[in-house]
């Protein structure tokens, strides 16, 4: 079911009513926000961040009374924590726009794919052989693929939607690959290059790379560098190194800011742009300390 959309006049009316301390108004507003569900929660979260301090305090009070989880605040706290873990961060990012997402269902699907990989991996198996099993399970048995038809669809950047629709961007498919690999006991790393995102395996004498957007295509370092040159980028050694989880999630937010803007979703575009700024500012403060 699509979320209810508030008109600008409805938004202004609600803002004025939030400022009204009368008990009858408060009870009526609680009922109204409860009926609005996700839309009401997002509206209150927006007002709770208002520069109008009194409005922000009263909106926060409604959030607490309605027991709405402030998923945006949770992701901000995650950013500031510096305790970055890929699975947690990806799910918290999804919850900023879908606070009611079924986290358990996401985890059970990842667990099932990881268990299937462990079932098919026979010892002794090299890292490359293990990755062939991951490819079979993810791309053939479960049907994950790159969303080439609607590449800029914002849903491609949310882990829950990627798991449900079995399609996404290079970075989100790589996240799924990494989370399943971890469950299967396969050590892999995210590799965010200019203009593309891959998975790196550094467990063999010669590292190799996996393109999750292209059905798990294996690439050598030389082939990756050739692709970078074709994209008019001069390859650097750092391009082939693992990317910190912080930057993986920040890059997801950059994609969302761009794709929400293209989809004419300015509020969400600004929210994700704010997340990018917070990631960068938090990292800068950490480096300086």
C-alpha atoms as one frame of an Amber mdcrd trajectory, in Angstrom:
protein
   0.000   0.000   0.000   1.367   3.423  -0.933   1.974   5.925   1.840  -0.592
   8.712   2.271   0.660  11.985   0.833   0.022  15.212   2.771  -0.709  18.404
   0.846   1.175  21.549   1.808  -1.972  23.025   3.385  -2.465  19.848   5.436
   1.149  19.998   6.581   0.808  23.618   7.682  -2.440  22.870   9.514  -0.791
  20.004  11.420   2.182  22.200  12.344  -0.168  24.823  13.793  -2.073  22.164
  15.749   1.129  20.677  17.170   1.746  24.090  18.754  -1.683  23.976  20.422
  -1.348  22.594  23.994  -5.098  21.995  24.498  -5.778  18.389  25.662  -8.636
  17.901  23.181  -6.386  18.989  20.310  -3.637  16.697  21.540  -5.946  13.662
  21.675  -7.284  14.416  18.193  -3.752  14.758  16.826  -2.637  11.479  18.396
  -5.529   9.733  16.653  -4.735  11.478  13.372  -1.021  10.594  13.418  -1.848
   6.991  14.353  -4.169   6.763  11.330  -1.519   8.287   9.071   0.950   5.604
  10.167   4.268   5.880   8.346   3.352   9.260   6.837   2.515  10.627  10.272
   5.741   9.276  11.717   7.873  10.786   8.944   6.083  14.125   9.312   6.731
  14.187  13.061  10.361  13.178  12.569  10.778  16.086  10.167   9.271  18.529
  12.679  11.428  17.068  15.458  14.456  18.298  13.475  12.957  21.769  12.987
  14.943  24.899  13.881  11.803  25.982  15.790  12.827  24.574  19.173   9.325
  24.528  20.681   7.898  22.759  17.612  10.767  20.239  17.681  10.181  19.481
  21.386   6.445  18.962  20.935   6.882  16.815  17.815   9.385  14.661  19.712
   6.803  14.282  22.463   4.237  12.982  19.977   6.809  10.496  18.629   7.466
   9.176  22.122   3.788   8.976  23.045   2.903   7.164  19.823   5.906   4.865
  20.331   7.025   5.573  16.784  10.628   4.461  16.360  12.723   7.297  14.983
  14.605   5.256  12.399  16.274   8.359  10.960  17.691   9.207  14.375  18.880
   5.601  14.737  20.841   5.826  11.498  22.330   9.155  12.535  23.424   7.562
  15.823  24.990   4.724  13.821  26.930   7.265  11.728  28.220   9.046  14.822
  29.102   5.798  16.615  32.068   4.999  14.323  31.149   1.358  14.992  30.459
   0.460  11.374  29.200  -3.016  10.498  27.918  -3.635   6.993  24.785  -5.687
   7.711  23.587  -3.442  10.534  24.265  -0.286   8.544  22.521  -1.523   5.400
  19.398  -2.496   7.349  19.348   0.743   9.333  19.644   2.676   6.075  16.644
   0.794   4.672  14.655   1.554   7.813  15.068   5.319   7.311  12.370   5.111
   4.615  10.724   1.833   5.617  10.732   1.698   9.432   8.316  -1.218   9.392
  10.522  -3.467   7.285  10.688  -7.083   8.383  14.304  -7.370   9.504  13.818
 -11.004  10.488  12.681 -11.918   6.967  15.800 -10.268   5.496  18.077 -12.145
   7.878  16.341 -15.475   7.286  16.796 -15.142   3.519  20.482 -14.289   3.923
  20.850 -17.215   6.326  19.161 -19.577   3.847  21.473 -18.538   1.024  24.506
 -18.866   3.277  23.401 -22.328   4.382  22.886 -23.405   0.767  26.418 -22.256
  -0.074  27.880 -24.190   2.867  25.960 -27.251   1.707  27.504 -27.057  -1.772
  31.066 -26.158  -0.776  33.126 -29.300  -0.440  36.538 -29.415   1.234  39.152
 -28.815   0.192  37.955 -25.870  -1.908  39.956 -22.857  -3.033  38.535 -19.338
  -2.535  37.790 -19.172  -6.267  35.877 -22.453  -6.126  33.900 -21.190  -3.153
  33.007 -18.033  -5.083  31.781 -20.174  -7.989  29.368 -21.768  -5.514  28.256
 -18.313  -4.354  27.640 -17.381  -7.981  25.560 -20.496  -8.543  23.405 -19.896
  -5.461  22.925 -16.132  -5.823  22.597 -15.702  -9.565  21.219 -19.036 -10.756
  19.264 -20.538  -7.877  17.966 -17.274  -6.400  18.036 -15.200  -9.596  19.769
 -12.020  -8.431  20.708  -9.665 -11.263  21.607  -6.095 -12.058  18.646  -3.807
 -12.632  19.702  -2.585 -16.063  16.155  -1.558 -17.009  15.643   0.917 -14.148
  19.135   1.611 -12.884  18.283   4.874 -11.077  15.245   3.491  -9.234  15.904
   4.406  -5.563  14.636   0.969  -4.483  17.833  -0.518  -5.978  19.735   0.973
  -3.037  17.743  -0.544  -0.169  18.802  -3.979   1.056  15.260  -5.154   1.859
  13.991  -4.294  -1.635  17.036  -5.840  -3.308  16.416  -9.072  -1.385  12.714
  -9.030  -2.237  13.000  -8.073  -5.933  16.281  -9.955  -6.561  17.785  -6.984
  -8.426  19.824  -3.932  -7.596  22.897  -1.814  -8.227  26.506  -3.021  -8.314
  27.018  -1.832  -4.730  23.860  -3.379  -3.247  24.352  -6.676  -5.076  27.911
  -6.651  -3.750  26.556  -6.103  -0.221  24.252  -9.122  -0.595  27.180 -11.168
  -1.960  29.383 -10.145   0.978  26.739 -10.916   3.603  26.095 -14.361   2.132
  29.829 -15.010   1.772  30.349 -14.196   5.440  27.678 -16.746   6.394  29.353
 -19.313   4.145  32.778 -18.709   5.672  34.244 -17.069   2.557  36.478 -14.055
   3.257  35.809 -11.288   0.731  36.069  -7.497   0.761  34.098  -4.599  -0.759
  36.042  -2.659  -3.395  34.623   0.715  -4.368  36.320   1.970  -7.500  35.596
   5.174  -9.442  32.435   4.534 -11.427  32.039   0.894 -10.405  31.801  -1.364
  -7.385  33.191  -4.870  -7.057  34.157  -7.545  -4.562  37.764  -8.444  -3.905
  39.229 -11.799  -2.913  42.733 -11.479  -1.441  43.019 -15.036  -0.090  44.861
 -16.454  -3.119  48.441 -15.581  -4.142  47.017 -13.392  -6.919  43.915 -11.377
  -5.936  40.853 -11.514  -8.162  37.693  -9.469  -8.349  34.001 -10.287  -8.729
  31.440  -8.170 -10.586  28.128  -8.910  -8.850  26.241  -6.709 -11.316  27.319
  -9.041 -14.114  26.366 -12.412 -12.633  29.537 -12.737 -10.555  32.004 -12.313
 -13.430  35.590 -12.989 -12.283  38.146 -10.342 -13.248  41.901 -10.036 -12.872
  43.499  -6.825 -11.613  44.596  -6.092 -15.180  41.043  -6.463 -16.489  39.716
  -4.170 -13.764  42.342  -1.548 -14.628  41.369  -1.807 -18.297  37.741  -1.084
 -17.360  38.850   1.918 -15.323  40.790   3.282 -18.296  37.745   2.766 -20.518
  35.855   4.925 -18.006  38.537   7.621 -18.467  40.130   7.038 -15.073  43.850
   6.444 -14.604  44.077   3.378 -12.335  45.806   3.734  -8.972  46.905   0.919
  -6.682  44.444   2.209  -4.073  41.571   1.541  -6.498  42.114  -2.205  -5.997
  42.235  -2.051  -2.191  39.340  -2.918   0.150  36.917  -0.088   0.893  35.999
   0.676   4.523  32.393  -0.063   5.516  31.946   3.633   6.297  32.602   4.561
   2.681  30.431   1.716   1.343  27.413   3.024   3.259  28.245   6.640   2.486
  28.382   5.729  -1.206  24.922   4.139  -0.911  23.679   7.437   0.498  25.297
   9.382  -2.367  23.538   7.134  -4.865  20.233   7.636  -3.058  20.617  11.410
  -2.950  21.189  11.426  -6.719  18.505   8.884  -7.607  15.852  10.416  -5.321
  16.548  13.789  -6.897  16.079  12.258 -10.363  12.845  10.604  -9.149  11.515
  13.995  -7.963  11.696  13.041  -4.295  13.413  16.186  -2.942  12.853  15.480
   0.753  14.427  12.049   0.560  17.201  13.399  -1.669  18.031  16.008   0.984
  17.873  13.415   3.770  20.459  11.192   2.076  22.632  14.172   1.170  22.554
  15.082   4.885  23.672  11.535   5.746  26.625  11.894   3.362  27.615  15.161
   5.037  27.343  13.530   8.474  29.501  10.567   7.435  32.150  12.941   6.110
  32.042  15.316   9.086  32.158  12.443  11.592  35.143  10.906   9.808  36.925
  14.255   9.691  36.437  14.789  13.445  37.713  11.256  14.104  40.825  11.813
  12.000  41.586  15.070  13.800  41.104  13.641  17.293
